[in-house]
Amino acid sequence: MLGPAGQLGSHYNGAMSALRFVSLLALTVWLGGMVTIGSVAAPSAFAVLGSADAASMVGEMLRRFHLVSYGAAGIVLVSLACMALLGPRPRALGLRLAITGAMLAAMLVSGFWVDRRVAAMRREIGAPVASLAPGDPRRIAFGRLHGLSTMLLLFATGGGVLLVYWETRDPR
């Protein structure tokens, strides 16, 4: 028995609010982590520590953060899917799912391919990359990987900003 009229609607609204909250919380942790690592943590590490120690520290932060990002992406995707099933669908649901999926793909490429290649190159070089001659092929390859890592994180950050924008504009 559902009880007085409107009780079902109140449970529905509570469930939708909870899903939105969980999704937005996961998204803000993910977005905030990317912004903090890129604009505060990494530059601070390189400003205070020696190049090799800073690189190790930032590499470990990124390794751990990738795990956070995979979890956050899963939460956002499941929350959006549940909101769609409960209805009404969030505005631009397909696009939101695609952006979240693309952000997750960028983080997976960064975490499982780029970061592992960067770590392997550091081990192979055995010295700070900055100590290599500017024309050294290993330094050039490292620079390309670093650039790719930065672009992947910027792409995911842009997607996160767009998703937060949509969520704040959704009238539900």
Secondary structure, 3 states (H helix, E strand, C coil): CCCCCCHHHHHHHHHHHHHHHHHHHHHHHHHHHHHHHHHHHHHHHHHHCCHHHHHHHHHHHHHHHHHHHHHHHHHHHHHHHHHHHHCCCCCCHHHHHHHHHHHHHHHHHHHHHHHHHHHHHHHHHCCCHHHCCCCCHHHHHHHHHHHHHHHHHHHHHHHHHHHHHHHHHCCC
